[in-house]
């Protein structure tokens, strides 16, 4: 899928939001993700179709991740995960909120990362990370609290705001799984071609505890 097609697909997914007001807010944000606060207008906005970020798993070396394709994969899988949860466990998921949060959780990376002259991701120097930027802008634009919570909590249990509803929980775990899949797909090409597994370190609570103990 080309970059233009990917952006069009994001808009298609936004159009699945039934709440007309929320749908319009999401599409407006996707089309014009510009910070409203004057302090952040000084930072140049990257092109969402070109924005890439560095990502590493277990110290195995960084790879470049495509924010646009990542967002598409996360949103599509969030929708399917919600459908399975509702079907098999009778869990009630607000799909409008889920789609909105998935589409917007990484959008402010446009201001956090830029490409250098060699095409590698380089931090812009902005003092807030993409989740804080996203939360502040969502508040300013009048998004529902539960959508704002999804963006604030997508780092998961070890972030400043842990997921506190099913929509946020789905987004966090899908986001992690897709990030690991992207890393494996990018960095593990040689291993996959020989049918070898690529070691993936998942930083669960027990692993983090061991890492802390090894430093002490």
C-alpha positions in Angstrom: 0.0 0.0 0.0 1.4 3.4 -1.0 1.8 6.3 1.4 -1.1 8.2 -0.1 -3.3 5.1 0.0 -2.3 4.6 3.7 -3.5 8.0 4.7 -6.7 7.5 2.7 -7.2 4.3 4.6 -6.8 6.1 8.0 -9.5 8.5 6.9 -11.7 5.6 6.0 -11.2 4.1 9.4 -12.0 7.5 11.0 -15.3 7.5 9.0 -16.3 4.3 10.8 -16.8 6.4 14.0 -20.5 6.7 14.4 -20.5 9.8 16.7 -20.6 12.6 14.1 -18.8 15.2 16.4 -16.0 12.8 17.4 -15.6 11.7 13.8 -15.2 15.3 12.6 -12.6 16.0 15.4 -10.6 13.0 14.5 -10.5 13.7 10.7 -9.7 17.3 11.3 -6.8 16.3 13.6 -5.5 13.8 11.0 -5.6 16.4 8.3 -4.2 19.2 10.3 -2.2 18.0 13.4 -0.9 21.4 14.4 -0.4 22.3 18.1 -2.7 25.1 19.2 -0.4 26.4 22.0 1.8 29.2 20.8 4.9 27.7 22.6 4.9 24.8 20.3 4.2 26.6 17.0 7.9 27.3 16.7 8.6 23.6 16.0 8.3 22.6 12.4 5.7 20.0 11.6 6.9 16.9 9.8 5.1 15.2 7.0 3.1 12.3 8.5 3.7 10.3 5.3 7.5 10.6 5.9 7.8 10.5 9.7 10.0 7.7 11.0 11.1 7.0 14.5 13.9 4.9 15.9 12.9 1.7 17.8 15.0 -0.9 19.6 14.2 -4.2 21.4 16.5 -5.5 24.1 19.5 -3.6 22.9 19.5 -5.3 19.5 20.1 -2.1 17.6 17.6 0.5 16.4 15.5 0.3 13.3 13.4 3.0 11.6 9.6 2.7 12.1 7.1 4.2 9.7 4.5 6.1 11.9 1.8 6.0 9.2 1.9 2.3 8.6 2.2 1.6 12.3 -0.9 3.7 13.0 -2.8 1.8 10.3 -1.8 -1.6 11.6 -2.6 -0.7 15.2 -6.0 0.7 14.4 -7.1 -2.2 12.2 -5.9 -4.7 14.8 -7.6 -2.8 17.7 -10.9 -3.1 15.8 -10.5 -6.8 15.3 -9.4 -7.3 18.9 -12.5 -5.5 20.1 -14.7 -7.7 17.9 -13.2 -10.9 19.2 -13.5 -9.7 22.9 -17.1 -8.8 22.4 -17.9 -12.0 20.6 -16.2 -14.4 23.0 -16.3 -12.6 26.4 -19.3 -10.3 26.1 -17.0 -7.3 26.7 -18.5 -4.0 25.9 -16.0 -1.8 23.9 -16.7 1.7 22.8 -15.4 1.3 19.2 -15.7 5.0 18.5 -13.3 5.8 21.3 -11.1 2.9 20.4 -10.7 4.0 16.8 -10.2 7.6 17.7 -7.5 6.8 20.3 -5.7 4.3 18.0 -5.6 6.8 15.1 -4.3 9.6 17.2 -2.0 7.9 19.8 1.3 8.7 17.9 0.2 11.6 15.7 2.4 14.2 17.6 5.5 12.3 16.7 5.4 14.7 13.7 6.9 17.3 16.1 9.1 14.9 18.0 11.2 13.5 15.2 12.6 14.6 11.9 14.8 13.0 9.2 18.4 14.2 9.0 20.3 14.6 5.7 21.0 10.9 5.6 17.3 10.0 6.1 17.8 8.8 9.7 15.4 9.9 12.5 16.7 12.8 14.6 15.0 14.3 17.7 13.7 17.8 17.1 14.6 19.0 20.6 11.0 19.5 21.7 10.7 19.3 25.5 7.6 17.2 25.6 7.2 13.7 24.2 4.5 12.8 21.7 2.1 11.4 24.3 2.1 14.6 26.4 1.8 16.7 23.3 -1.1 14.6 22.1 -2.9 14.8 25.4 -2.6 18.5 25.7 -3.9 19.0 22.1 -6.7 16.6 22.6 -7.8 18.5 25.7 -7.6 21.8 23.8 -9.7 20.4 20.9 -12.4 19.1 23.2 -12.0 15.4 22.8 -13.7 13.0 25.2 -11.8 12.2 28.4 -11.7 8.5 27.6 -10.0 9.1 24.3 -7.5 11.4 26.0 -6.9 8.7 28.5 -6.1 6.2 25.8 -3.4 8.5 24.4 -2.0 9.2 27.8 -1.8 5.5 28.8 -0.6 3.8 25.6 2.8 3.3 27.2 1.1 0.8 29.5 1.4 -0.2 33.2 4.9 1.3 33.7 4.0 4.7 32.2 2.8 7.7 34.3 -0.8 6.8 33.5 -1.7 3.1 33.3 -4.6 1.9 31.2 -7.9 2.0 33.2 -10.5 0.8 30.7 -10.8 -1.8 28.0 -10.2 0.6 25.2 -6.9 1.8 26.7 -5.9 -1.7 27.5 -6.5 -2.9 24.0 -4.6 0.0 22.5 -1.6 -0.5 24.8 -1.1 -4.2 24.1 -1.8 -4.0 20.3 0.6 -1.1 20.1 3.3 -3.1 21.8 2.7 -6.2 19.7 2.8 -4.2 16.4 6.0 -2.5 17.5 7.6 -5.9 18.2 6.3 -7.2 14.9 7.7 -4.2 13.0 11.1 -4.6 14.7 11.2 -8.3 13.9 10.1 -7.6 10.3 12.8 -4.9 9.8 15.7 -6.2 11.8 15.1 -10.0 11.4 14.9 -10.3 7.6 18.1 -12.4 7.4 17.1 -14.7 10.2 13.6 -15.2 8.8 15.0 -16.2 5.4 16.7 -19.1 7.2 13.7 -20.0 9.3 15.4 -19.0 12.5 13.6 -17.4 15.4 14.8 -13.9 16.3 15.1 -13.3 20.1 12.7 -10.7 21.3 13.0 -9.3 24.8 9.6 -8.3 26.3 10.1 -6.0 29.3 7.6 -7.4 31.7 7.6 -6.6 35.4 9.8 -9.6 36.3 12.4 -8.7 33.7 12.5 -5.1 34.8 13.0 -6.2 38.4 16.0 -8.4 37.4 17.5 -5.5 35.4 17.3 -3.2 38.4 18.8 -5.8 40.7 21.7 -6.4 38.3 22.5 -2.6 38.4 22.5 -2.5 42.2 
